[in-house]
């Protein structure tokens, strides 16, 4: 009996794509899967970390992964898991679960019900509750802007990630903001990519959505043409 794994997460980093000597397409990517649970006492998402799965796709799956998806996209995959053991640069042993993809499809950016397992909690709190005013990085979705607050001056690694995803520092609010004209869909992709990239270096960045934004965001931003096509069917090899 062959084991299978199904996971939903965000594509972390670039997708590597090519063709073998016999002309068969191949693609490699990494899937960042946020782990946690919803605390039913306050309806908050409690983040317990991020798992990363190397993905290997071949043939039509590889071509569709490359053509229809990019870093930051949220997808659901199913495939055959395989434990890979490797040696780190410091000569210590490491292991990870590599998944050979059998099926993949676009996944909604947000859940349809508040009890779903998600990467963020849609809350009905004040715009910046006390928990988010702490000097720790967190994303705040406001009615007009998306910003990252709680970033210290010494956190140069996070500064580099923010700049790479187009965030600009605003001295007035001491936060990193995305351009207001970027659009809801592209802005969310930027946030997804930032969270996934930060997770790879051990930085957890929770999200908070203000009440005025949460109502409009429940259904998630309109999908792109490529996402809509990918969501209509489960892609098989």
N, C-alpha and C positions, 0 to 999 in steps of 0.2 A: 504494500500500500504506500503510495507516494504522499508525503506531507505537503500541505499547502498553507500559505499565509496570506491574509488579506489585511491591508493597512491603508489608512487615509492620512495624508500629510502634505507638506509643501516641498516642492523641488528646491533643494538647497544648492546653489552654485550653478555653473554652466552645465549643459548637456554635451557630452562628447559623442561625436557621430562620425561614422565612416563606413567603408565597404571592405569586405574581406577579399582575398585574392580571387575567390570564385564568384564575386559580385554580390554576395549577400550583405544586406545592411545590418549594422550593429550600432547600439547606443548604450552609453553608460551615464548614470546620474546618481544622485543621492537624495533620499527621501527623509525629510525631518518630520518626525511624528511626535507631537506634544503629548505628554502623559499628565494625567491628573483626574480630578473628579469635581463634581458640583456639590458644594456644601449646602445642604438643604435648609440649614438654619437661617442662612442669609442670602441664598441663591447666588453665591459667588463661586467662580471657578478657582480651584486651588491647583496651582501648577506644581507638579512633582518632577519635572525634568523633561528632557527631549531625547528620544532615541533616533539614531541615524541608520538607515538601511541603504547599502549600495545596491543599485538596480542594474540589471543587465537585460537588454531587450534585443531581439533579433527579427530580421525580415520586416513584414508590414508593421509590427509593433514598434520597431526601432524608427522607421520612417515617420509614423504618426506621432510618436513621442517628440521627435525633432521638429516636425512641421506644425503641430498644434499646441505645443507647450513650451514654456520657458521658465527660467528661474523665478521662484515666488508663486507659481501656479499651484493650486490645491488639486490633488488628484487622488483617486482610489486605485490601488493596484492589487492584483492577486497573482500568485506564482509559487514557484518551488523554492523553499529556503535551503540554504547550504551554509554550514558553519565554516568560516575561513579563519585560519590561524596565521598570524604574521609576527614579525619581529620589529619593534619600534626602533627609532634611531638611537635610543639609549640602551639598546640590546635587551629590553624587557619584552616579554611575550604579550601579545594582544590577540583579540578575537572579535569578529563581527559576523552578523548574519547577512549574507548576500542573497538577493532574491532574483531569480530568473523569471521575468515577467511573462505571464500567459495572457492576462487581460488588464486593461487600464481604461479609465474614463475620467472625465472632468468631475470634480466634486464641488458642491456649493460652498461658497466662502463662509456662510453662516448657517446654523441649524434652523429647522423649521419649528422646533419646540425647545423650550428652555431646559429640558432635562437631557438633551443630547450631549454627548461628549464633544467638547469644543476646545479651541485654542484660546478663547477669551470668554468673559462673562458679560452678558448684556444686563446692566444693572439700572436701577432707578434711584441712584443716589445723587448727591450734590456734585457739581462738575469736577471738583477735586477733593474726594474724601481724604481724611487724615492719613489713611494707609498709603495713599499715593503722593502725599506731600513729603514723604521721607526722602532723604538724599540717596535714592536708588533709582536706576533708569526705569522709566515706564512710559508707555505710549498713551496719549490722551487724544481721543477723537472728539473734537469740538464741532459745533454746527457749521463752522466755516473753514477750520484748519485742522490739520493733524500735526501734533508736535510730540517730541520726546523730551521729557523733563527728568531731572535728577541725575544728569550726567556730570561727573566731576571733571575738574580741569586736568587731573592726572590720568584720566582714563583714555589714553591715546589710542588704544586698540579700537575702542568704541567710536572715537572721533573719526577714525579712518573708515569704519563701516558706514557711519552716517553720511560722510561726504560721498562715498561711493554710490549711495542710493539717492543722492540729490538733496539731502537735508541741509538747510542753511541755519547757521547759528544766529539767534536774535538776542542781543545783549539786554534789551528791555525786559524780556520775559525769562531770560537765562534758560532758554530751551532751543531745541533744534527743530525747525519747521520745514514742512514740505511746501512747495509753491502752491498757492491757492488755485491756480489755473491748470493744475496737472490733471484734474478729473478724478472722480471717485474710484473708478475701476483701477486706473494706473496707480493711484495713491495707495490703494490697498495692496496691490502687488508689491510696491516698494516696502510697505510695512511688513508684509509676509516674508520678503527676502531678508530684510534687516533682522527680524526675529530668528529666522533660521540660521543666518550667518553668525549672529551673536551666540546662539546656542552651541555652535561648533567650537567656540573658544571659551565656553563655560559661563556666558553671561545670559541670565534670564531677564527678559523684558516683558512684563505683563501689560495688558491693554485695558483701558477703561473707556467706555463709550457713554457720553453724556445723555440724559433723557431725550433731548430734542433730536439727537443723532440716532439713538437706538431705535426709535419708532420707524424711521425711514430705512434703517440698515437691516432690519430683521430679515427682509427678503434677499438682501445682498445686492450688490451692484449688477447692472445688466451685463450679461456675458458677452464676450466678443463673438464675432462670427465663427472663428475657429473653435472656441469653447462650446458654442451651441451645437456645432456639428459633432464634436467629440462627445457631448453629453447625450446625444440622441441614441447612441448605441455603445455597447460594450465592445471594445476593440479586441479582436482575437488574432492569434498568430495565423 
